[in-house]
Amino acid sequence: MAPGSGISLDPWFDNYADRASGLSASEVRALFAVASRPEVVSLAGGMPFVAALPVDKVQQSLARVMENSGHAALQYGSGQGLPALREHIIDVMALEGIRAGVDDVVVTTGSQQALDLVSKLFINPGDVILAESPSYVGAMGVFSSYQASVEHVAMDDEGMIPHALEERITFLRAAGKTIKFVYLIPNFQNPAGVTLSASRRLEILDIAHHHGVLIVEDNPYGLLWFDQPPPAAIRSVDDAGVIYLGSFSKTFAPGFRVGWVVAPHGIREKLVLASEAAILSPSSFSQMVLSDYFEHQDWRAQIDTFRALYRERRDTMADALKAHLPAISHTMPTGGFYLWLSLPEGLDSKEMLPRAITELVAYTPGTAFFANGHGRSNIRLAFCYPEPAFITEGVRRLSRVIAEELELAATFGPRSTDVAASSRGDGPPPDVA
Ligand SMILES: Cc1ncc(COP(=O)(O)O)c(C=O)c1O
């Protein structure tokens, strides 16, 4: 619709299916177009630092694939994915305690497609998906495109709180709601950067068993730990009630668009059929290049390189926050890409963003990660992409923006309306650093 006119500028507006109403561009998207200008330090996007991946090694794999099996690489492939790559996926998952067979794995076009396929299989309009509070914006977008209602479950510095999950399930069931699955990002969560503790993994599994609710475990960051590995994957202790999603986007490169799902037998069959219906087969080319890379390169050493690089950036960001924004509390991730800030009372991260962009720094406002409008008092900062000197400069600029906003709030009153989020127990996690 044209704003305020009641008239749509799209002549096909009335023809869309109901679920298309769940597809809407976020308000911050337009601002991010501006934020991609080179003079802006972006602490917003979660882009992996692919420049740390030696291009010559990727090139060698490309050349070998084209020389030895060029025609197969350019052809359609199996709907479930290349068996050779699935073998490598088994080795990768073994690092997180998962034992699975090659037949259990379905290769997807990034784990984003896996989220779409799982949603397509399970969600009817009006079904409930339980997610951490906050949760990954890209997953919530998929769930709502299938007309699910996302209900957040409170989390703290150890991840989702088991008794809050139990209460939520009981409450929603009593209200006649159908809960389809619990969506969890247990390691170095996007956006909060927190990791689900080992004991809570088991408690949540027990609760899910008890109530007959599936778990979808989304784990793109698990191998990117800084000091010690996170607890074993939830899928490692339950292969019947957990759908596990993996990805090469953060440990190799997102440009290849390769991820995977491991699911209980019946679900896996359906996933293959759903994937074939959607894309016929994942890219043979990408899978073959990746497979060659795993065969010929020291991929474990490459992951070590990424780990050291992201740890340095996390440290740089934490140091900069301590130096420039000592009064602001934030999570202290032990891996991954993200750090979550809690702003002083009265500030509004969404309202503040245009000023930040004017000051040449970008971040993602917390509101992007809640389905219920909360998050105005939070900011997600990504430390994965900018070089350390830019991280420091970005945080310095952000400190100026926050100081100006605090002055404004002192003069004209608070801008944030997010106070209810914390007091209701389903708001942002408490501060842990
Ligand atoms: C938690 C989470 N899940 C899934 C994805 C999608 O990743 P990809 O489709 O590149 O594998 C992302 C990307 O940032 C993510 O953070």
Ligand as a Chemical Component Dictionary entry (heavy atoms), coordinates in Angstrom:
data_LIG
# 
_chem_comp.id                   LIG 
_chem_comp.type                 NON-POLYMER 
_chem_comp.pdbx_formal_charge   0 
_chem_comp.three_letter_code    LIG 
# 
loop_
_chem_comp_atom.comp_id 
_chem_comp_atom.atom_id 
_chem_comp_atom.alt_atom_id 
_chem_comp_atom.type_symbol 
_chem_comp_atom.charge 
_chem_comp_atom.model_Cartn_x 
_chem_comp_atom.model_Cartn_y 
_chem_comp_atom.model_Cartn_z 
_chem_comp_atom.pdbx_ordinal 
LIG C1 C1 C 0 21.746 -19.042 13.458 1  
LIG C2 C2 C 0 21.840 -19.077 11.961 2  
LIG N1 N1 N 0 21.218 -20.051 11.291 3  
LIG C3 C3 C 0 21.275 -20.120 9.949  4  
LIG C4 C4 C 0 21.967 -19.190 9.218  5  
LIG C5 C5 C 0 21.978 -19.317 7.723  6  
LIG O1 O1 O 0 23.235 -19.663 7.274  7  
LIG P1 P1 P 0 23.535 -20.316 5.852  8  
LIG O2 O2 O 0 22.247 -20.399 5.080  9  
LIG O3 O3 O 0 24.525 -19.429 5.202  10 
LIG O4 O4 O 0 24.063 -21.680 6.146  11 
LIG C6 C6 C 0 22.627 -18.142 9.865  12 
LIG C7 C7 C 0 23.337 -17.099 9.106  13 
LIG O5 O5 O 0 23.804 -16.131 9.608  14 
LIG C8 C8 C 0 22.563 -18.091 11.285 15 
LIG O6 O6 O 0 23.177 -17.136 11.987 16 
# 
loop_
_chem_comp_bond.comp_id 
_chem_comp_bond.atom_id_1 
_chem_comp_bond.atom_id_2 
_chem_comp_bond.value_order 
_chem_comp_bond.pdbx_ordinal 
LIG C1 C2 SING 1  
LIG C2 N1 SING 2  
LIG C2 C8 DOUB 3  
LIG N1 C3 DOUB 4  
LIG C3 C4 SING 5  
LIG C4 C5 SING 6  
LIG C4 C6 DOUB 7  
LIG C5 O1 SING 8  
LIG O1 P1 SING 9  
LIG P1 O2 DOUB 10 
LIG P1 O3 SING 11 
LIG P1 O4 SING 12 
LIG C6 C7 SING 13 
LIG C6 C8 SING 14 
LIG C7 O5 DOUB 15 
LIG C8 O6 SING 16 
# 
